[in-house]
Amino acid sequence: MPRSCNSATGKAPPYADDGVLGAFSRHRCFNTPISRDLMLDADTREIGRRIANCAHTLKAEVLLHEELRPETNLKAAHVCNTRLCPFCEWRRTRVWRKRLYEGLSQLYADEPKLRGIFLTLTVRNCRLEDLGDQIDQMNRAWNRFTQRAFFPTDYWFRRTEITVSGNPLLPGYSAHPHFHALLLVKPSFFSHGYVRQTEWHSNGWTQHGSTTRPWST
């Protein structure tokens, strides 16, 4: 079932919110402005082309339910799977979100007293061409980080998010990779086991920034 976006404006066409493929069209439309900007730079031109050609054709299964909206399941698509593609990232997010919910349900059945907190770890912006090496370094740092004695739990879920920005005074684009982590901690964490922001810094993430906030289940 092919659907297209308005390539002139990067906005979803009028029918994007209608029908069974509306969600796919809404997310696919964000590919256009990003691919257009990336193709302006010789170093990122190929990435831009791949994003521009991503998901032009979809094969979906539509399940009809009485008195409910149709359920659409994507079965096949010609996708680019690049890190900067909005459509591919949306697909990955849907998969991981489903796995997270299923895993949390099983975990809370065994450990009902666990509480969730969000942890965000950031690094300084890097050049777009150095993004792969930067993420490799961050992954190694995270593995060491979780082995430290102060780390409050063995139960965690982590996702990598990347934002891209351009500075008109500098050539090319810069990338800002960062981690969003969900830590499942014991209730004692909020009394005598709480880890403050300064402790996160001093215990292994010294050159990065971090923030934590409670998460209710």
Secondary structure by P-SEA (a helix, b strand, c coil): ccccccccccccccccccccaaaaaaaaaaaaaaaaaaaccccaaaaaaaaaacccbbbbbbbbbccccbbbbbcccccccccccaaaaaaaaaaaaaaaaaaaaaaaaacccbbbbbbbbbbccccccaaaaaaaaaaaaaaaaaaccccccccbbbbbbbbbbbbccccbbbbbbbbbbbbbccccccccccccaaaaaaaccccccbbbbbbcc
